[in-house]
C-alpha cells in the first residue's frame, strides 16, 4: 500500500483553490475519510496538540488536517 507523504499533503494545501485530483484523494483518503495522526501533549506547540474540555484536539496539525479534509471534501478523523 502506498503511503502518502507530507509533501503531497502540503502540495495540495499550498495549491490554493485548485481542486484536488481524484488520484490525490484516493491516496490520502482511501477509506473515504482523512485520518490525521496527532500527538497530544500537556502544552501546545507546532507539532503537539492539546485536548479541549470536550476532548476535541486543538493545534497546528489539527488546523492543517481540517483544511486538507475540506479541500478534499471528505470528513476528518484525528488519531492519537
GIBEL-V404871 format. One record per helix or strand of 3 or more residues. SS is the DSSP state (H for helix, E for strand). FROM is the first residue (numbers start at 0). TO is the last residue. Records with the same first field share a line. If there is no record, write none. Layout:
SS->FROM-TO + FROM-TO
This chain:
H->5-13 + 21-27 + 59-71
E->32-36 + 47-50 + 74-78
